[in-house]
Structures are given as C-alpha cells and as structure tokens.
C-alpha cells in the first residue's frame, strides 16, 4: 500500500495529465475553428473544378435543394444520387451536373456527370474511389471517361467487353468489369434523374 507521499504524487501526476489533456483539447478546438473555413473553401473549389471538368461550358454551378429532386427518385436511385447542380453561364441554365456514387469493387465510385438541357452528355469526372490500383483505378483515365461524352439521354447505355460497335455501347476496362459496370450504371442513373428534373 503506497504511503501518503506516494498517493499525493499519483494525484499530482493525474492532475498534471488532466491539465495537459485539457490544454491540448482547447488548442485542437481552436486550430479546427481557424482551419474549418479555409478547408471548406478549398473543398468547394476542388468540387467546382471537378464539375467544370464534367461540364466545361458552364461558368458557375447552383446546387438544387434536395427537396426538388429527391422525391422524384425511386428505389436504388435514392442511394446512388448524391447532389444535383444547375450548370449556368451568365445566369442561363445550360444543363445539370449530377453527382452519383454507385458501388464499385472497393466501395462507392463518386462520379460527376454533366448533361445539357437537350440531353447530351458533356462528360464525366470520377472524383473519389477506392478501386484497385492498376485495374479499377484506371476508370480515372481521361480516355476511358471520354467514351461517355456525346452520348445522349435517349440511349440505354450498354457495357461491352470488346470494341464498341454502336453509339450506346461503352467498352469495359480490362480486368475491372465491376468498376466499369458501377460507373456505367451510375451514369445511367444520372441520365434517368436528368429526365425527371428536366421538365
């Protein structure tokens, strides 16, 4: 059993540790408060750049309130569609950028899809994924993503494991059928969402 001095030392040590933890907590909170704004701003800039890559003609993007489009979605669409923005130039609505997150091999594959008001795909941009390096990760290859540009909302996209032979076909990535299927399904879901909101 420790002597009185030993008990006192334990209490003092505990109080010192408690004080250090408290100071560290306050410091972390202060740093978080200072950096929260700039980080949010940087995230917005990165998101806008990703949208611009999918819809280059737009100069600004105006988020649509979820209440405007969520009630129109059905089944799996509600899980896949994350955000809808109007793509604008000088206040004129050119079309929409729709962010989808279909399930890939390693997790959700966040993809931004640009579609003009007359139903033409301006491009796609995969912004976040956990796919296998060298396989599914190749979905970020601009050449592969470029297959979607120019396709139209009246098409039913079809994934094929050979060179494409018709406009609605998309050639799958070699060794990454699950990722290819996820992205294609995500783009098709964006198209179906576009049809519902573009009234």
N, C-alpha and C positions, 0 to 999 in steps of 0.2 A: 504494500500500500504506500503511495507516494506521500512524502512529508508535505507540510504546509507550503514550503518554498516551491516544491515540485508542482503542486496544484496551482499555485499563483503563476508559475511560469507557463503552464498549459493555458490558463485563462488569458494571460497577456498575449501569448502567441496566437491564440484563437481570435482575439480582438484585432490584432495587427492584420491577420489574414482577412478578416471580415472587412476592415477598413480598406485594404488594398483592393479587394473584390468590388467594394462599393465605388471607389475612385475609378477603377477600370470600367465598370458598368456605365458610370456617368460620362467618362471620356468617349466610350464607344457610341453612346447615345448622341453625344454632341457631334462626333465625326459623321454619324449617319444622317443627322439633321442637316449638316452642311453639304454633304455629298448627294443627298437624295434628289434634289432639284436638278443638278448638272447631269446625274446619271439618267434621270428620266428624259431630259432633253436630248442626250446622246442616243438613247434608245429610240426616241421619236425620229431623230434624223436618220438613223440606220433603217428604221421601218419605212420611212418615206423614200429612201434610196432604193429599197427593195421593191416598193410599189412602182417607182419610176422605171425600174428595170423591166417590170412586167407590163407597164403602160407608159412608154416613153413620151407619147404626145401630151400627156397631162402635165399641168404645172402645179396643181395642188390636189389634195385628197381630203374630202369631207366625210368623216365617219357617219354612217347611218345608225340611228338608235336601234338597238336590238328589237324593240317593240314593233318596228316597222317591217322586219323581215323574219324574225324567229317564228311568229305564229303561222307563217306560210310553209314552213318546213315540215317534213314528215319523216318518221322512222329514223334511220341511220343518219339522215341529213342533219338532224339536230345535234348529233355528236361530232360530225365532221366539220361543219361550217362554223368558223370562229368569229370572223368580222366581215362587214361589208362596208366599203367606202365608195363614194361617188368620185370618179376621176373628172377633174374640171380644168378648164382653161379660160381665164378671164370671166369666171362665173358661169360659163356654159358647161353643162354636163355632157361629157364625151362618152361616158360609159361607167363601168364599175371595176373595182378591184376587190376580189373575194378571197379571203384567207381561209384555207381548208387545212385540216390536219388528219388525213387518213392514216390508218395503222399500217406501218411497214414491217420489215423484218425485225428491226431493233427498237421500234417504238413509233410514235407519231412522226409523219413527214410533213412538216409545215410548209405549205406551198401557197404562193400568192398568184392568182390567176386574173389577168386583165381581159376584159371583154367590152367592145364598143357597144353603143346603144343599138346598132343594127346587127349585133350578134356575131361579130368577128373577133377571134382571139388575137390579142395584141402580143401575147407572150405569157410565160410562166416564170416564176422565180422561187426556187426552193431555198428557204431561209433558215431552216433548222431541222436536223435529223440525227438519228443515232444508228445509221445503217453501216454495214460492214465496209471498212476501208478497202478500196480496190475493186469492190463489187457494187453493192447498193449505193455506196457513196458517189459512184460515177453518175448518179442521177443529177448531180450538180453541174455536170459537163454542159456548157452552153450549147454545144452542137446537139446533144440529146434533147435538151429542153426546147431547142429551136424547132423540133418536129411539131410542136403544138401551135406555133404561131401560124396564123392564117386559117386555121380550122374554124368552122362556123357552128353556131348554136343549134342548127338543124341536123347536125351529124350525131350519130351514136358511135362514140369512139370505140375502136377495137384494137386490142393489143395482139401483136403477132410476133412470132419468133423467127422471122425471115424479113428480107427487104420488103418494104411496103409496096402494095400494088393498087391501092385505091386511096382516095383523099382522107377517109375516116380512120385509116389504119395508123398505128403507132408501133414502131419497132422496139421490142423489149431489149433491155440491157442484157448482154451475155452473162449468164450466171447470177442474175439478180431479178428473176421473174417476180418475186414477191414485192420488191421495191417498185418495179415497173408497173405492176398491177395497182399498187397503192396510189402512185402518182396519177395514173390514168383514171382510176376511179375517183380520185379527188378532183381532178379537172372536170370530169363528167358531172360530179355533184355540184361544182361551181356553175357549170352550164345550166343545170336544172334549177338552181337557185336564181340565176340571172333571169331565166324565163318567167319566174314567179314575181320578181320585183320590177322587171322592166315593162310596166304596163302603160 
